[in-house]
Amino acid sequence: MPEQFVVPQFIDVEDKIIGPISARQFIILLVVLLTDTLLFKLLTFGKFLLVAIPFLIVGLVFAFVRVNGQPFHYFVLNIVKTFRKPQLRVWDKSLNDSEVRIFMKTEEELPPPLPPRKAAVTASRLAELTMVVNTGGVYNPEDYE
């Protein structure tokens, strides 16, 4: 009988580290609270309230809100990607067929020239080279021509 293996379940659920808060949520909340603390020290109380409350709300949205089962920051990244490069293609009908053919014409590039080939070794040349190697370079075919 084959061995049975435990199949992991709920792999899309983030690990909880502090009660119901995941590590991602904890880091977002930590950054928001530290930034609000710094703003409290630097700004007057009225300016602090005008800046810190919206910043806190945005931080809570990024930490806890999910859109279509995805964390909110993925939703924001998808929106940015959609606006930067939309998937909808619109056909520009302002050009007529002859203008389109002009744009479609491409000049054919000539292939690069072939590298020069060395002359094939003939049987007589091969015999001369063999003689040079066998004699240790003493035999010189030019001396016997």
Buried (B, 14 or more C-beta within 10 A) or exposed (E): EEEEEEEEEEEEEEEEEEEEBBEBBBEBBEEBEEBBEEBBEEBEEEEBEEBBEEBBEEBBEBBBEEEEEEBBBEBEEEEEEEEEEEEEEEEEEEEEEEEEEEEEEEEEEEEEEEEEEEEEEEEEEEEBEEBBEEEEEEBEEEEEE
